Amino acid sequence: MVLSILRRKQPPDPYLCKPIITDRFNIVNCTRKEAIKVTSPWRKDTEILHNLMMRQADYSVVEWVRVVGKPDGHARFFHAIVSKELKGTIGVHRTTIDGSGTASLAIVIHARSWWGKGVFEEVRTGILDHFSASDRVVRFAGQVLSRNVSSIYNYNKMGFRMTGYDRMAWLSPVTGEHCDTVHYEMLAQDWRDKRAEQAGSNEH
């Protein structure tokens, strides 16, 4: 309890709060008010809520404020994914760092016109590059539904290791069905090594 309180009182991390720039996107850290605004399209989007494994099939504004919580720029981050071309937010990446240095990852692309256009890989690469450079992050972790084929494909493509497969582990309030979940991880050092190898290959 004491450690949890101390972590909440930590000031924002000046490095981790910096914007992340990729070829097509500005990935911008959000305040709590901004995080609530950019994630508001999710409140009644049953497909997104299902894939995020949320406890309800829809949320009121007040309920959603509680769900979003308090992004603090230290242990909890919401990054708006802003298209440079359209100058609009197409999705959000959430990162939560625990006291052991594990950064838990989740991404939602709520602009469906961008589905299937490589957003996951580009944004997640930017996030991993950025957070793996911090000595506070030792490990990355993600959890997805086994039916979320596109996310599983992207985790595998990026070199994450599957660490578990939980059968009928989550009851969906949207479909009323029990769903299987899949867990992935990657060490920050493994990601840095992978990127250094890629950079070396590009030089030849």
C-alpha positions in Angstrom: 0.0 0.0 0.0 2.8 2.5 1.0 4.8 1.7 -2.2 1.6 2.1 -4.3 1.0 5.6 -2.8 4.6 6.6 -3.3 4.5 5.5 -7.0 1.4 7.6 -7.6 3.1 10.7 -6.2 6.1 10.4 -8.6 6.4 13.3 -11.0 6.0 12.8 -14.8 9.0 11.2 -16.4 10.4 14.0 -18.7 11.9 11.6 -21.2 8.9 9.2 -21.4 6.5 12.1 -21.8 8.2 13.3 -25.0 6.3 12.8 -28.3 7.3 9.9 -30.5 7.6 10.5 -34.2 7.2 7.8 -36.9 7.0 8.1 -40.6 3.2 8.6 -40.7 2.3 9.5 -37.1 2.9 11.8 -34.2 2.4 9.7 -31.0 1.6 12.2 -28.3 1.4 11.7 -24.6 -2.0 12.7 -23.1 -3.1 14.3 -19.9 -6.1 12.7 -18.1 -8.5 15.1 -19.8 -7.0 14.5 -23.2 -7.0 10.7 -22.6 -10.7 10.7 -21.8 -11.5 12.8 -24.9 -9.5 10.7 -27.4 -10.8 7.4 -26.0 -14.5 8.5 -25.8 -15.3 6.8 -29.1 -14.7 3.4 -27.4 -17.4 3.8 -24.7 -20.2 2.2 -26.8 -18.1 0.5 -29.5 -18.8 -3.2 -28.6 -16.1 -4.5 -30.9 -13.4 -2.4 -29.3 -14.6 -3.1 -25.8 -14.7 -6.8 -26.6 -11.1 -6.8 -27.9 -9.9 -4.8 -24.9 -11.6 -7.4 -22.6 -13.6 -4.7 -20.8 -16.1 -5.7 -18.1 -19.1 -4.0 -19.7 -20.6 -3.8 -23.2 -21.1 0.0 -22.9 -20.1 2.8 -20.5 -21.6 6.1 -19.4 -19.4 9.2 -19.4 -18.9 8.9 -15.6 -18.1 5.2 -15.8 -15.6 5.8 -18.6 -13.8 8.5 -16.6 -13.2 5.8 -13.9 -12.0 3.3 -16.5 -9.5 5.6 -18.0 -8.1 6.4 -14.6 -5.3 8.9 -14.1 -2.5 8.9 -16.7 0.4 10.4 -14.7 3.3 10.5 -17.2 5.3 8.3 -14.8 3.7 4.8 -14.6 0.5 5.2 -16.8 0.6 6.6 -20.3 -2.0 7.2 -23.0 -0.5 8.2 -26.3 -2.8 9.6 -29.0 -1.9 8.3 -32.5 -2.2 11.4 -34.7 -2.0 11.0 -38.5 0.4 13.5 -40.0 -1.6 13.4 -43.3 -5.1 13.8 -41.8 -4.0 15.8 -38.7 -6.5 13.7 -36.6 -6.4 11.1 -33.9 -6.9 7.6 -35.3 -6.3 5.6 -32.1 -4.5 5.4 -28.8 -1.7 3.3 -27.3 -1.8 2.6 -23.5 1.4 1.7 -21.6 1.5 0.9 -17.8 4.8 0.4 -16.0 4.8 -1.6 -12.8 7.3 -1.5 -10.0 9.3 -4.4 -11.5 9.9 -2.7 -14.8 7.3 -4.5 -16.8 5.5 -2.2 -19.4 2.1 -3.6 -20.2 0.9 -2.7 -23.7 -2.4 -2.1 -25.4 -3.4 -0.4 -28.6 -6.7 0.5 -30.2 -7.1 1.9 -33.8 -10.7 3.3 -33.6 -10.5 4.8 -37.1 -11.5 1.6 -39.1 -10.3 3.1 -42.4 -6.8 2.5 -41.0 -7.2 -1.1 -40.2 -4.9 -3.4 -42.3 -2.5 -0.5 -43.1 0.4 -1.4 -40.8 -0.5 1.0 -38.0 0.1 -1.6 -35.2 3.6 -2.4 -36.3 4.6 1.2 -36.9 3.2 2.6 -33.7 4.3 -0.3 -31.6 7.9 -0.1 -33.0 7.9 3.6 -32.0 6.7 2.8 -28.5 9.2 0.0 -28.0 12.1 2.1 -29.3 11.1 4.9 -26.9 10.3 2.9 -23.8 13.2 0.4 -24.1 15.6 3.4 -24.0 14.5 4.1 -20.4 16.3 2.2 -17.6 12.9 2.0 -15.9 11.7 -0.6 -18.4 13.0 -4.1 -18.3 10.2 -6.1 -20.0 7.2 -5.6 -22.3 4.0 -7.6 -21.9 0.7 -7.9 -23.8 -2.5 -9.9 -23.6 -5.0 -10.5 -26.4 -8.0 -12.6 -27.2 -7.1 -15.8 -29.1 -9.7 -14.7 -31.7 -7.9 -11.4 -32.3 -6.0 -12.8 -35.3 -4.5 -9.5 -36.5 -3.0 -8.7 -33.1 -1.6 -12.2 -32.7 -0.1 -11.9 -36.1 1.6 -8.6 -35.2 2.9 -9.8 -31.9 4.5 -12.8 -33.6 5.8 -10.7 -36.5 7.5 -8.3 -34.1 9.3 -11.1 -32.3 7.3 -11.3 -29.0 7.4 -14.7 -27.2 4.1 -16.3 -26.3 4.2 -17.1 -22.6 0.8 -18.5 -22.0 -2.6 -19.6 -23.4 -5.5 -19.4 -21.0 -8.6 -21.4 -22.1 -12.0 -19.9 -21.4 -10.4 -17.3 -19.2 -12.6 -14.3 -19.9 -16.4 -14.0 -20.1 -17.4 -11.4 -22.7 -20.2 -9.1 -21.7 -20.7 -8.4 -25.5 -21.1 -12.0 -26.8 -21.9 -13.8 -23.5 -19.2 -16.4 -24.4 -16.1 -17.5 -22.6 -13.0 -16.6 -24.6 -9.4 -17.8 -24.6 -6.6 -15.3 -24.0 -2.9 -15.3 -25.1 0.0 -13.7 -23.3 3.1 -12.3 -24.9 6.4 -10.8 -23.6 9.7 -9.3 -24.9 12.6 -8.1 -22.8 13.7 -4.5 -23.5 17.3 -5.7 -24.1 16.1 -8.2 -26.7 14.3 -5.4 -28.5 17.4 -3.2 -28.4 19.5 -6.1 -29.8 16.9 -6.7 -32.5 16.9 -3.0 -33.6 20.7 -2.8 -33.5 20.9 -5.9 -35.8 18.4 -4.4 -38.2 20.4 -1.1 -38.3 23.5 -3.1 -39.0 21.8 -5.0 -41.9 20.6 -1.7 -43.4 24.1 -0.3 -43.5 25.3 -3.1 -45.8 
